[in-house]
Amino acid sequence: MTQAAPNPRPWLTLAVVGAAFFMTVLDVAIVNVAIPSIQKDLQIREETVQWVIIAYAITFGGFLLLGGRMADLLGRRRIFVGGLILFTLASLVCGLASSAGVLIAARAVQGVGAAIISPAALSIVTTTFTEGAERNKALGIWGALGGSGAAAGVLFGGILTKYLGWAWIFFVNVPVGALVFALTWPLVPESRAQLGHRRFDAAGAVAVTGGLALLVYAISKAPDVGWGSARTILFLLASVALLAAFTLWELRTEAPIMPFRIFRIRSLAAANVVGFLLGAVIFANFFVLTLYVQQVLGWSALKTGLTFLATAGTTVIWAGVSQALVTRYGTRPVLVLGMLVLAASLGWYTQIPVGGHYWPDLLPAYVTFALGLAFSFIPVSIAALAQVEPHEAGLASGLINTNQQIGGAIGVAVAATIFTSHAKSLLASHHSPAAAFTAGYQHAFWALVAIALVGALAAAVLLRGEKLPVGAEARVPAG
């Protein structure tokens, strides 16, 4: 593998790619609070409007692994810029959309762009900073961006929808994308894996992308059509068949898109298991909370967004503490503590009342959840990339992003199924809508408590004995 000169401006590189990554995280949640306005303005039916969210989730979750490996093989900066252009142009089309079909199609393309940006950006960070304290600091900032992104998305979505209109939740990406594009060329050096060949595993790419996209679709639609419906079962079976074919192909081909030997790195394997559970908790938490404060408490999009400022802001504050603790004590104790704190804050949410108030019903848990978010998202990111060779940085980045996205889709689907079924049974027995919905949300939060506790247990068991580097010897970035 050829060696590249050290990046003379690594923190500026982090700022550039971090800004693009933050946009992709924002766009997972920023649409949620604008859905009522979009539905009214474009006159979209209830069963159709949810595709504004689902279309992005399907392509984002489906293309992440492909995007990460393409970054390794074809050039991390090149692929990052390609994803950035795709994401920015799709955002512009979303804002200009005058029909449901155009908006949903543009959201799907936007998801592809996000799936290319996220792993490419993270692999750039991984190969820019040497393993140990420096990379941990960088990943602490990265974790703050990712951990606070969902909460910030709800905040910005509420403000933009209220004062400028829903189209601006998409238009805001255009100037940011243009600025990042302009700064990428002088500040982000090119790097790629030198594998001695230029073969690209097209068959593996098609199989894994199709399998993951079908999986996200089946899971996302299951709460509406039923987990036992023929459509859900058929799509899940098709997804399993494609992923099984992908696995068999990867074990036989000479140049696989995902060499399974990477799972021999114990910290990476453990981080992906915990990352899957963490994604389920994070996505489902914000999803259920947004429904509660809007449907039960009757808060506006703006007020809903402002309430999440406590989570977004506090996550950023705790991120520095989290990375410092990981550097000193390792990933395992910090990650276990983070998942336990998340479980505790979710336990608080299980007591939300019908006539709730910001204080004391929500704010303590908002702040506590932020602590757990920083103490879990950052160590899981560090563990996922520790001990990974530079030529597989994109692959490792794609893997952890994929598991978090798939986990998020499953978490939201499970939470939606639980609260919907429980609320329907209470409505049938003549409970008020507010009481029925609140009870449904409480049951959903209990399920999320269980998931967080399983995540803490998985971190404690799977990361046992792992001694991740905290200093010193640097791995030279791929050139």
N, C-alpha and C positions, 0 to 999 in steps of 0.2 A: 504494500500500500504506500502510495506516495505521501510525503509529509508536506503539510502546508505551513506557511509562516503564521505565527500567532496573530490573531486579530488585534490591531492596535486600539480599536475603539469598541470593545465588547459590550459596554453598557449602552452605547448608542444603538448598537445592533439589537440589543434586547428591547429597547424602547420602540424601535420601528416594528419589529415582528410582533411584539406584545400588543401594540395598538391594533394590529390586524386581528390577532387572536381574540382580543376583547370584543371586537365587533361581532365575531361569529358567536361568542357566548351570549352577548346581549340579544342577538336575534332569535335565540331559543325561547326567551321569555318576554321580549319586548312586545310581541304581537298579542299576548294573552289579554291584556287589559283593553286593547283596541278592538277586539273581536266584535263587541256589540255595535260600535260605530261603523266598522267595515260592513257588517251584515245589513245595517240600516241603509247605508249610503249606496251600496251596490245591489241591494235587494236580493241577498243570497239566502237560500233556505237553510234552516237549522242543520239539517243533515249534510249540507254541502260546505258550510262555512268552516267546519272543523278541519277541512282539508287544507286550509291556509296554514295550519300548524302541522298537520300530519305530513304534507308533501315535503316540508323542510326536514322533518325528522327522518323520513324514509331515506332520502338521498344523503343526508348528513351521516346517518348511521351506516348506510350501505357502502359508501365510497371512502370511508376513513382509512381502511387498511390499504386499499389500492393507492390512495394519495400518499400515504407514508412511504410505501415501497418505491413509488415513482420518484419521490424526492431523493431517496438514496441512489437510485440507478441513473436518473436523468439529470440530476443537479438540483440541489435544495433551493437555491435562489430562483432558478428558472421555473421550477414547479410552483414555488410560493407566489411569484409574480403572475403566473398563469391563473392560479386560483383567485388571486386578488382582483384581477381584471374581470374574471367571470362573476365573482361575488358582487363587485361594484356595479357592473352593467345590469345584472339581474335586480339589484336593489333599485336602480333607476326605473326599470320596467315595472317593478312592483308598485312604486309610488305613482306611476302614470296610468296604472291599470284602471280600466273603466268597466271591466266585467270579471265575473268570478273565474272564468276559464283562464284568462290572461294572468290574473293574480296568482292562481294556484300553480300554473306552469312556471311562472317566474320564480315563485318560492322554491319549486323543485330544483331549478337551475341554481338558485342561491345556495341551496343546501349542498349541491355538488361543489361549488366554490368554497364553501366553509369546510367541507371534508378534505379539500386539497390544502387549504391554508393551515388548518390546525396542526396536523402532524408535521408538515414541512417546517412550520415556524418553531415547533418544539424541538425538532431535530437540529435546526440551526442553533438554537440555544444550547443544546446538549453538546454539539461539536465546537461551539465557540468557547465555552467555559470548561476549565479543567475539573476533573472529578474531585470532589471534596468540598472544602469550605466555600470556595468561589462559586461553584455550580450550585451549592445549596442556597446561597444568597440569591442567585439568579432565579432559581426555582421557587424561592420564597416569594419573590415579586410575581412570578408567573402564577403561583398558587393564589396570591391575593387577587390577581386579575380574574382567574377562573372561578374562584370561590365566591367573589362578590358580583360576578357578572350576571348571574340569574336574578339576584335581588336588585341590582342596578337596572336591569332590563325592565323590571316591573316599574321602578321609579321613573326612568326616562320615558317609558311607554305612556305612563299616566300624564306626565307633564306635556309631552309633545301632542298627544291626542287631545288634551284639553285646550291648549292654546294655539296650536298650528294645524291640527287635523291629523287623521290617522296616516295619511300619505307620508308625513314627515318622519315617521318611525323608520321608513325606508330611505327617504331622501337624505337623511343625516349621514348615511353611510357613504354617499358619493364624494363629498369633499374630503372626508377622512381617508377613503380609499385612494383618492387622487394624491393626497399628501404622502401617504405611505408609499405609493408607487414611485413618487419623485425621490424620496429619501432612500429607497431600497438600493438603487444602483450604486450610489457612493458609499453607503454605510454597511451593506451586507455583502460580504465576499461570497463567491461561488464555492461550493464544495460538493463532492459526490463520492460514493463508494467506488473503489478501484477493485473490481472483482475479477479482472482478467478476461471478461467476456461482455458482450453487449446484447445478450439474449434477454428478451422480456417474456415472462410467463403469461401470455395472453389468455390461455385456457383457464389457468388458475385465477386470473383477475376477473374474468367473466363469472366463474362459478362462485367465488366468495362474495363478489359485489351483489349478484343476483340473490344468493342465499340470505345475506344479511338484510337486503332491502325487503325481501318477502317476509322475513322474520319480524322486522319493525312494523310493516304494514299489518300483518296478522294480529300482532299484539295490540297495536293502536286501535284497530277496529273491533277487537274482541268484546270490550264493554258494551258496544252498541248492538252487535249482532249475536252475542252470546259465545262463551268459551266452548260450548259443546255443539255449536252450529256447524253444518257441513262446510260452509265457507271457511270458517276459522281453522277447522281441522285440515282441510285440503291445503290451505296456504301454509300451515305449519309443517305438514308432511312434505310439501314441495321444497320448503326452506331446508328441512333436515336432509332431504335427498341431495340438494345442491351442495350443502356444506359437507356431507359425507363424500360426495364425488370430489369436491375440492381437496379433502383430506387425503383420499387415495391417490389423487393425481400428484399432490405435493410430495408424497412419500416416494414417488417413482421418477419424477422429472429431474433432470440434471441441474436445472437452474430455477428452483422454486421461488415464487413470489414471497412465500413465508416458510423459511427453513424451520422445521419444528424443533431443531436442536436448541433454539433460543430459549425454550421453556426449561432447559436444564439449569438456567440461571434462576436459582430459587427465589431470590428477592423479586425478580420480574414476574414469575408465576404467582407468587403470593400477592403482589401489588395488583395484578389484574383481577384476582378473585375479590379482593377487598374493594377495588375500584368499581367493579360491577355492582356490589351492594351499596357502595357510597353513592353512585349515580342514581340508584333507585330511590334512596332517601332524599337526596337533594332535589331532584326534579319533582318528585311526588309531593314533597313538603310545600314548595312554592305553588304548585298547582292547586292543592287542596286549600291552602291558606287564602289564595286569591279568590277562590270560589266562596269561601266562608265570609270574607269581609265584604264582598260585593253582593252576594245573594242573600245572606242572612242579616248582616249589619247594614246593608244598603249604602255602602260607601261608594263615592264616585271613583272614576279611573284615576284622577289626580290624587285624591286622598289615599287610595290604595297604594299608589306608587310611593308617596311620601312616607308611608308607614314603614316601608322596607328599607328606608335610608339607614335605620338603626342597624340592620343586619349588614348591609353593604359597607357602611363606614367602619363598623367594628371589626369586620373580617380583615380589612386592610391593616388596621392597627395591630391585630394579633398575628399577622403573617410573619412579621420580623421576629417575633418571639418564637414562633413555631420553627422557623428554619434554624435559629440559633440553638434551640433545644435538640433538634435532629443532629446538628453538627457535633454537639457535645455528647449526647446520649444514644444516638442512633434512631432509626425509624420506628422500631417496634414499640417502645413505651409511649412515644408521642402519638402514634397512630391509634393504639389501643385507647389511650386517654381521650383522643378526639372522638372516636366512635361512641364511647361511653357518655361523653358530654352531649353528643347529638341525641342519643337515646333519652337522656334526662330532659332535654328541651322538648322533644317530641312527646314525652310523658306529660309535660305541662299542658301541651295542646290538647291532650285527651280530655281535659276538664273545661274546654271552652264552653261558655254559656250561650243561651239564645240571645240574650240582650247584652252582649259583651262590650267592653270598652278597651281602648288602647292600653290604659293603665287601670288595673293591674293584670288584665287578662292576657295581653299579648306582648307588651314590651319586654318583660323579663325573659321570655322565651326567645324573642327576636335577638336579644343581645347574647344569650347563652348559645343559641344555635350558631351565631357568628364565630364564637370561640371554638366550638366543635368543628366548624367548617375549616377554619384555618389550621387546626391541629390534626385534621385528617386529610384534606386535599393536598397539602404540601408534602407531608411524609410519603403519601402514596405515590405522588409524582416522582419524588426522589428515589424511592425504592424501585419504581418501574424502570428507571433509566440507569441505575447504578450497575456497574460491572458490564454494561453493554458496550460492545466494540463500536467504534465510530461508524463503520460501514453498515451497521444495522440500527443506527439511531432513528432513522425514519420508520423502520419497521416497528421498533419498540414504542415509538410515539404513537403510531397508528393503532397499535394493539391496546394501549391504555385508554386512548380516546374512544376506540370502538366499544370497549367493555363498559365505559362510563355511559356512553350514549345508549347502548342496548339495555343496560341496567336501568337507565332513566325511563326508557320507553316501557319496560316491564313494570317499573315502580308506579308510573302514572296509571297504566292499565289496571294493575291490581287495586290501587287506591280507588280508582273510578268504579270498578266493579263492586268493591265492598260498600262504598257509601251509597251508590245507586241502588243496589239490592236492598240494603237496610232501610234507606229512606222510602223506597216504594212500599215495603211491608208496613211501615208506620203510617204512610199516607192512606193505605188501604184500611187501616184500623182507625181512621178519622183523627189522626194527630194533625196539628197545624203544619203548614209547609216549613216554617222556620224551625220548629221543634224536630221535625223529621229530618231535615237537612243537617242540622247541627248534630243530631245523634249519629247520622251516617258519617259525617266528618270525624267524629270522635272515634268511631270504629276503625276508620281508615288510618288515623294516627296511631292506634294501638298496633296495627299491622306494621307500620313504619318503625315503631319502637322495637319490635321483634327483629326486623331486618337489621337495624343498627346494632343490636346486641350480637347477632350472628356475625356481623362484620368485625366487632371487637374481638370475638372469640377466634375468628379466622386469622386476624392479625397477630394475636397472641400465640397461636399454634404454628402458623405457617412461617412466620418470621423468626421463630425461636432459633437462637444460635447464629443468626446472621450478623456478621461484623462488616458493615459497609464502610468503605474508605471515608475518612473525614478530613483528610489533608493531603496532602503533600504531593505524591507523584502524579503528574499530569499525563493524561493520555493525549496524544497529539491529534488534533482534528484531521478528519479525512480531507484529502485534497483532490 
